[in-house]
């Protein structure tokens, strides 16, 4: 029984319970064009026959009375059920429903048109509501899936730059895939020997220590078939499917309940497979799990391919030279001095790590005495990241010649970066325009670490309004606004600050940062910035910074 039929039965049962005028009948016509009775349920065991008929094509009426029925099959339907009225089909997707009305008393026939019109319009309205609700649900599901996919893309893209080796990236991918769909175990295999065999690389989860490295010919077993055909296989009940090989379970004592294997495909070519076993909640994997993992696997394949190319292409001497060039580019991009801003105390700095990152900041005077503040972080290190920052800065300066509307500027920067960079490059950015006339601070956060607003009264707010990071997909950005009061503070930074780790791999974190800002409300922007830097150095205690970080501090005088 379809959802719409169940829905209509409920509505008509409710209608029948409050109407004493007569009996409302519901008929359904499926793909076979045969009309069958749905309601009321025939309890006699002698259901009326199904029939075929055509609704009059030359009329515009929404219903017919018994006297108006010309077609033989339609007349028979009126007679068989004692109907006084019968409606035109009410359609929903590939189904059509008809309504019939039989009065208890002939005295009500004079009002028949009114009754059938009310019932017909009511049911059509309910179907429209049902259709709208289903469409909204599908839209919500698609939106949730998009958010999940974008999150997966963001995470895997960051991993490309932070992974120190291919092995660490592969372990991260398996761990992330397990987290995404709440799986108990996961593994990954890559194609080797010109794609003739799959080589085991990573296994995580219970009994994973017992998995020994091995190779599997392309096309053999579930994993080999998935790699050969670049198609996912979902097995809700492993032991009920003849394709499942239980030999590992027998050797290890592990029990596989549900099985999901997806290909790692980049540019139409499979590079390996990823497998997850057993949902943690005991439920079997479903189609939604499969779709999410397929999307994640495509991003993982891109990350793997990029990492392979990076490791194969770069020698130490060449990498050192590239970092030297990137450092020179970055030094030229950062402002040498900060212009004075009326009624604001401003301080900024860039703290490099052992590798050149893609951090950027600037304070730009605008027309009419306004100022723009920007802090950005490029996904990528070295020359590519530095060149992307350079392109963004040049575009920004060009746009500011004609407009200072942040939504327009963010949209233009987003499209510019998207059109001129590869899919694994993007920029997180925080842009703000300050007007000294009324102390208005209008901003857009494009996927960046939320700056902290510390009010003169101790209130704390994370400045999140904006949209997605720059360079990935088209986006309609929104602005946030503050009206800065004396001693109000806006603390802008890049993720290297809060992610700075000590030898115990403990991050500096946002909580430490907030505590410092709240405990020092009367310090100048420069002194406050120095105190944060000192706290970071104390926290890492001599450990190397894995990422550079930038600070831009604005305080209302």
Residue, then its C-alpha position, 0 to 999 in steps of 0.5 A: x500500500x502506497x503512502x498516499x493511499x494510506x494518507x487518503x484512507x486516514x483523511x476519508x475515515x476522519x471525514x466519514x466519522x463526522x459526516x452523517x449525510x452518506x458514505x464516501x467511497x475511495x477508488x484507486x487506479x494504478x498503472x494497469x488502468x484498472x479501478x478498484x475499491x479502497x474504502x469502505x472495506x468490503x467485509x462481505x467477502x463479495x467485493x465488487x468487480x474491478x473495471x476499466x473506464x475512461x473519464x469523459x475527455x471532452x468535459x471540464x467537470x470535476x464530478x458527474x451525477x448518476x444521470x450524467x454517466x454515459x459510458x457503460x462501465x461508469x454506469x455500472x459502477x454507479x449501479x454496483x455501489x449505489x452512487x449518486x456522484x462520482x468525481x474526476x480523477x485526483x492524481x498523485x504521481x503515477x496513481x489516480x484516485x476517484x471519490x464516490x458519494x452515496x447519500x443515505x436519504x434522497x432528500x439530500x440529493x438537492x444539496x448533492x453538488x455542494x457536498x461533492x464539491x466540498x469533499x472533492x476540494x478538501x481531498x485535492x487540498x489535502x493531496x497538495x499538502x501531502x505533496x508539499x510535505x514530501x517535497x520539503x522532506x526530500x529537500x531537507x534530506x538532500x540538504x542534510x546530505x549536502x552538508x555531510x558531503x561538504x563536511x567530508x570534503x572539507x575534512x579530507x581536503x585539510x588532511x591532504x595538507x596535514x598528512x605527513x605520509x601516505x600511510x597516515x593519510x590512509x589511516x585517517x581516511x579509514x577512521x573518518x569513514x567509520x565515524x561518518x556512518x558509525x561503523x565498527x570496523x573499516x579497511x582500505x586496499x589500493x591497486x598495485x602492479x598496474x591495477x592487476x592486484x589489490x594490496x591491503x593497506x589499513x584495517x581498524x576496529x576489533x580483531x584488526x591486529x589479526x589482519x595480515x598484509x595480503x594481495x587480492x587479484x582484481x575481480x576476485x571476491x567482493x573487494x576485487x569485483x568492486x575495484x574492477x567494476x567501480x560499483x559499490x556493494x551493500x550487503x545488509x545481512x552478510x551470512x545470507x549473501x552467497x558473495x560473502x566469504x566468512x573465512x576471516x570470521x572463522x579464523x578471528x572469531x569476529x562476526x560480520x553482520x552487515x557489509x559495505x564496500x565502495x570503490x575509490x574512484x578519481x577521474x573515472x579510474x578506480x585506485x582501490x576500495x574501502x570497506x566498512x563492517x557492522x553499524x555500531x547501533x546494530x542496524x544493517x547498512x542502508x542506501x543512505x550509508x552507501x551514498x555518503x560513503x561513495x561521496x566520501x570515497x571520491x574525495x578520499x581518492x582525490x586526496x590519495x592521488x594528490x598525496x602520491x603525486x606530491x611524494x613522487x614529484x618533490x625532492x628535498x632540494x626542490x621543496x626547500x626552494x619552493x618554500x623559499x619562494x613562497x616565503x618571499x611571496x608571502x612577505x610581500x603580501x603582508x602589510x608592512x605597516x597598519x594604517x591608523x583607524x579613527x577610534x580603533x586600537x589595531x594590532x596584527x602579526x603573522x607567526x610562521x611555522x617550519x613550513x610556509x603556510x597560506x595565512x594572510x591579513x590586511x587593513x585596507x582604507x576605503x572610500x568615505x573614511x571606512x576600513x576593511x579588515x581581512x584574515x584568510x587561510x589558504x588550504x595548501x602550503x608553498x608556492x601554490x598557496x602563496x600564489x592563490x593568496x596573491x590572486x585573492x588580494x589582487x582581486x579584492x583590491x580591484x573590487x574595492x575600487x567600485x564597491x564596498x558591499x561585503x556580500x558582493x565582494x565575497x560572492x565575486x571572490x568566491x567565483x573568481x577563486x572557484x574558476x581559477x583553482x583546482x577543486x582541492x584548493x579553497x580559502x577560509x576568510x573573515x572580511x569586515x568593514x568598519x565605519x568610524x562615523x557610527x562604529x558599525x562593524x559589518x562582517x562576513x565569515x566565509x568558513x573561517x574560525x569564528x573571531x571572538x567579540x568580547x564586549x566591554x561588559x564581558x559578553x562573548x560572541x563568536x562571529x559566525x554569520x557568512x557562509x561557505x569557504x571561498x572557492x568551492x561552490x556558488x553561495x549566497x553570503x549573509x552579513x553580521x553586524x556589531x556596533x562597537x562600544x568603547x573597550x569592545x574587542x574583536x579578536x581575529x585569528x587563523x586556525x594555527x593558533x588554537x591548533x598549536x599542540x604541545x608534546x602531549x598532542x594537546x591543542x591550545x584551544x579556544x577555551x584558553x584563548x577566551x580565558x586570556x581575553x576575558x581576564x585582560x579587558x584593559x590591555x591595549x590591542x598590542x599588549x593583548x596580542x603579545x600576551x596570547x603569543x606568550x601563552x601559546x609559546x608556554x603551551x607548546x613548550x619548545x614543540x614545533x608549530x605544525x601550522x602558522x597563525x595570524x592575529x588581527x586585534x581590533x579594540x574600540x578606544 
